[in-house]
Amino acid sequence: MKICIVGSSKLFYSGISAYTIVQANNFQSRGHQVSALLLHSLVPRLLYPGKDRVGRGQHAPYFTPGIPVYDGMDWYSPVSWLKAREFLRREQPDVLIVHWWTSSVVHMQLLLALFNRMQKEKAIFVLEMHEVVDPLEARIMPIRLYAKLTGKLLRNFCDLFTAHSEDARQQIIKAYNIPENRIFVVPHGTYDFYGAMDSSQAKDRLDLHGFVILYFGMIRQHKGVPCLIRAFDMLPGEIAVRSTLMIVGEDWGEDRELESSLRGAVYRNRIVFMPEFIPDEQVSLYFSAADIIVLPHMNSSGSGVANIAVGMGKRLITSDIPTMIESFSWYEGVTFFPVENHEALRSILMNAYEDWQLHGVRCYQFKDDTWRQIIDSYERFIRCLIPTKWGVNSAKAGKPCDNDFADG
């Protein structure tokens, strides 16, 4: 197939940026002809909570040589939109895979959908949904109304949808009334491009000692960081003084409870709070220094941070959100706890500390075939809609995939 993948560029670097690149590379490695159309400036910088870090850092991974890349469409630049149209005309993809995670860029995605409709041979338009709804958009009425209207317009252009778990799939079906045979599940691919360092050396570089607990990633209200602070505060003194809780990530100021939780923490001197964006080249340093990764999310449709932890073989503790259970229950190094239950999390932290004392740093091995599953899933479902290229029974031409396929 000729596949064009649409995602965010490295200017406003995020997990979507990395996912776009790794997905493109994996499609190419399977023999498909791949191109990438990137959304360069996602919003005017003054409106972006992380404006101070926009454009900083080099950021791994990189597109494999031979993948044509248009970088890219700017939020406010019609000229860049017309250049995107020319890129699509030149590449003439059979399939457009468009990553959706926020309505702030939906006008650019709508333009791409319109450009696609204007093509002599329209590509299959697939919306890969990384969120059911952005939590910030859901809380602010004008943005919620805008997201509802524009989202409905965009979905009308879509041939297929994907979600990263069956739980997310069911939420999307319910929220947007999408027919069940138009949406299927592909897993979130594991990130294994961060090379691990020696744990002791990483701790020395960060001036850390003892047992290191790491929360990593964007700090937002639904991420549940105060629950982790409360659980850490409940640890016995003899464990807490030999431990360090690191909270590292860009803080958008949404979590009003976070400041008071930190200020009132009994073991505040054992908490390292770094509310800043960490460049990609330093990610390995923090994960290598950590003995466990804790993600106390209150809700989630998937987690790039968890996939970094798994890719590096780290012990992972996360809340028992259905999506997280579905995505990571196969991983030997994962432990789940009830959402927002800081007492249960405290017990798990104590067990992890005792295990660390007995066995030291654990590294969990796994067979990473998530990207193979992703490509297999896409190939299987797209066969339903472009049978002439795949030798599929013509009776299926242009029809939705069967329900049993949609069930994953």
N, C-alpha and C positions, 0 to 999 in steps of 0.2 A: 504494500500500500504506500501511497504518498500521504504522509501525515504532517500536519502543521499543528504545533503545540503553542497555545497562547497562555502566557503567565507573566509574572512581574519580573522586571529586570533587577540588576544588582544595585541600582541607584538607591531605591528604598528596599534594602536587602531584608529578606524575611525567609521563613521556612518555605513559602510558596516559590521564592526565587530558586532555592536549592532543589526543590521538588521538580520544578519545570526542567531544569538542566539534566538532572539524573534520569528523569523519565524519557527525555529526548534521546539521551545517550543509549538507554536500554532498548528503545525501539530501533535505533539504528543498528545496534549490535545483533538484532534479530533479522537484519536484512531489509528493513523497511527504509524508504526514502523519506528522510525527516527534515523538517525546517522548523524554525521557532520565530514567533512574532511576539515581541515583548512589550509590555506596558512600562514605559520608561519613567515618566513623572506621574505618580499615582494621584496626587493632589497637589495644589500649591503648597510649598514648604511651610508657609506661615500657619497653615491649617493642620499640619501634621504634628502630633505630640512628640515624635522623635526627630524633630527637624534638625537638631544640632549634630546628628550623626549621619544624615543623608549624604551618600557619596563617599563615606569614609571606609577604608579597608579594601583589600583585593577580593577576598571571599572565594573559597573553594565551594563547590566544584566548578569545572569549566566544560563548555561544550566540546564534544569530540570534533577534531578537524573533519571538515567535509559537510558539516551541518550549516546550511545558510541561516543567518540570523538577522532579523530586522530589529534594531534596538534604538528607538522604538516609538511607540505612540505616547504622546504627552497629553495630560488631562485637559489642557487649555489650548492646544495647537492644532487647528484644522489642517495645516500643511502636513503635519506628521500623520494625520488620519488618511489623507490622500496617498501618501507614500506607502502606508500600510495596505491600501487597496491595490496599489501597483505590485507590491510584494506578493499578495495573494494571486493576482493575475499571472505573475511570472511563475510561481511555484505550482499553481493549479492542484491543490491537495485533494485527495479523495475524502479525507477526514480532517475536521477541525476539532481538536480537543481544547476546550476553553476552561481554564481554572477559575472557579468562583469562590470567593471568600468574603467579599465586602461589596456593598452597593455603591461605594464611592467611585468605582471605576466602571459602573454598569453602562454609562453612556458610550464609552469606547467599545465595550463588548457588543452593545446593540448596533453600533456602526459596522462592526465586523460581520454581524449576522446579516445586516442589510447588504453589505458588499458581497457576501456569500450568495445571497438570493439573486444578485445581479449577474453572477457568473453564468456562462453558457452551460457549464456542467456544475451544478451545485454540490458542494461537499457535504457529507454527513456532519451535522453540527452536534457535538457532544459536550455537555456541561458537566465537568467534574466538580462536585460540590464538597468543599472542605469544611463548610459550616452549614448547619440548618438555618441559622440566622445569627448575625453578629450580635453579641450581647449588648454592645454600646448602642447599636442602631435600634435594638428592641426597646431600649429605655427612653429614647428621646422621640417625642411624638412627631415633629416635622420630618425627621430622618426616617422614622418608621413608615410614615405614609409614602414618602418618596421611594423607599426600598420596596414597599408593597406594589406600587404602581409600576415602577421600572422593571422590577423582578418578574412581574407577570408578563410584561411585553417581551422580555428576553426569553422566558420559558416557552413562549409561543413559537419561537424560531427553532427550538431544539428538537432534534430527532431522538436523542437518547440522553440519559442522565446516569451519573455514577455517584456512589457514596462509598465511604471507607469502612462501613460496617453494616450489618443487617439492622441494628438498632437505629443508626442514622438514616438508613434507607426508609424504615417505617416512619420515622419522624418527618422526613421530607415528603413522603406520600401523603401523610395526614395534613401537614402544613400547607402544601401547595396543590393538593388534589391531582397528583401526577399518576397516570395509569401504572399499575404495578409492572406491566410488561414493557415499560419504557425506561425503567431504572434498574440498574444492577450493581452488584457489590464488587469493588476491587479493593484489596488491602492497601494500606499506606506503606510504601516501600521503606525498608530499613536503610539508614545512612551508615555506610561502612567506609567512607572516604576520610574519616578523621583518624589519623594514626595515633595509637596510644603511646604514652611515655611511661617511664618507670615511675611508680607511685611515689616512692621516697623522694626522687628528684623533683617531681612536680610539687610535692608538699614543701620542700625546701625553697623552691622558687617563689612560692606564695607565702612563705613564712608561717606554715601551718604545722601543727603537731597533734598526735593522737588520732582519734576517730573523727573522720570528716563526713558530715551530712551535707549534701548539696541540693538546693532547689535552684534550678536553672530555667531561664526563659522569661518571657514577658510577664510583668507583674500587673495583673488586672483582677478585678473583684471576683470573677468566677474561677480564678486559679487557686483560691483557698489558702493562701500563704499564712494568714493568722492562725489557722488550725494547726499548721506545722509548728508555729512559734509556741502555741499553748502546749502542744505535746512535748516539745523540747523542754519547756519550763517545768513539766511534771516529772522529768527524769530524776532519779536519785542523785544527790550531790556528788557522790563518788564517780558516777558515770559522766555527769554534765561537765565536771572540771577537767575531764580527760577527752572531751569532745568539742568540736567546733561545728556550728550550724552556719553554712554559707548560703545567703540569699542573693542570687546574682541574676540581674536581668533588667531590661528597660522598664521603668515605672511610668505608667501613663496617668498616675494620680487618681485612678478610679476607686481604689480600695480605701475607704475612709477609716476602716478599722485597723489598717496596717500600722499607721503611725502610733496609735495608742497601744497596740500590742507590743511594739518594739520598746516604747517608752516605759511600759510597765513590766517588761520581762525580768524575771528573777535572775536569769543568767545572761543579761544583756551583754556582759563583757565576753561571753563565749559565742556571740552572734556577730558574724561579719556581714554587713548589709552593703551591697554594691548595686545601687539602682542605676545602672548604666548599660548601654548596649556593648556587648562583647564581640569584637571583631572575630571573624571566622578563624583566623590564624591562631587565636588564643583558646578556642573551644576545647581542643585536646588537653591543654594544660589544666583546665578546671575539672574536666571529667576524669582525667588521670589522677588528680589529687584526691578525688572523692572516693570514699569507701562505699557509700550508698547514694543513690539518687532518689529523691522523694518528690512526687508530684501529687499534691493533695487537691486536685481539681474538683470543683463542685459540679461542673458539666463539661463535656468535651465531645467533639465529633472526630477526634483523632489527635495525635501528638507527635510532632516532629522531634521534640526533645526526648520523648520515650524511645523513639526509633534511633536516636543517637546513642542513648544508653545501651540499648540492645546491641547495636552495631559494634560497640566497644566492649561488650561482654560484662557490663556493670550490673551490680545488684540493683533492682528497681522496686520501689515501694510506691504504690499508687492507689487511689480510691477506686471503689468497686463500681464505677460507672459502667453500664452495659457495653459501651463501645470499647472501653479499655480492657474489660474482661475478654471480649470477643477477639480483640486485636492481639493480646499478649498472654493469654492463658497458656499457650503452648511453650512459653519461654521459661526455662528452668529457674532463672534468677529473679522472677517476679513474685511479689507478695501484695495482696489486696487488703484494704481495710474499708469499713463502712464510711460513706461520704460524711465529712464534717465531724467524725467521731474521733476527737483528739485523744481520748483515753485508749481506744483501740490502737491508734497510731503510736502512742507512748509505749505500749507493750511490745509492738513490733520493733520499735527503735531499740528497746532494751535487749530483745532477742538478737537483733542484728549486731549490737555492740558485743554481746557475749560470744557470738559466732566469730566476730572479728578478733577478739582476744585469743580464742582457741586456734583459729585457722589462718588469721591474717587476711590479706586482701584476696578476695575470690574473683576469678575470671570465668565466666560462663561461656561455653562453646555452643554454637548452634549452626545449623545448616541454613544459610540465607538463600531462600528461593522465593522471597516475596515479589521481587521484580519479575521473575519468570511467571509467577501467578498473575501479575498485573497485565503483562503483555498477552499471555494466553487468554485472559478474560476479554480483553479488548478485541483480539482477533476473532474469538468465538462469536461475540455479539455483533460485530460489524459485518461478519459474513451474512447475517440475516438481511442486511440492507444493500449490500453490493455483491450479489451473487455472481454477476458476470466475471468479476475478478477472482472469485474464489471457487467457482465450479459448484455452487450450491444450487439445489433444486429451484427452478425459476418460480415455482409457486410461492416461495417466500419473499420474492422481490418486493422491496419497499414496505414489508410488513414488520410489525413489532416482533421482538424475540419471544419465544415461548415462555410461559410462566416458569417452567422448571429451570430454564436457563437463568431467568431473572432472580431466582432464589439463590444464585451464587454457586 
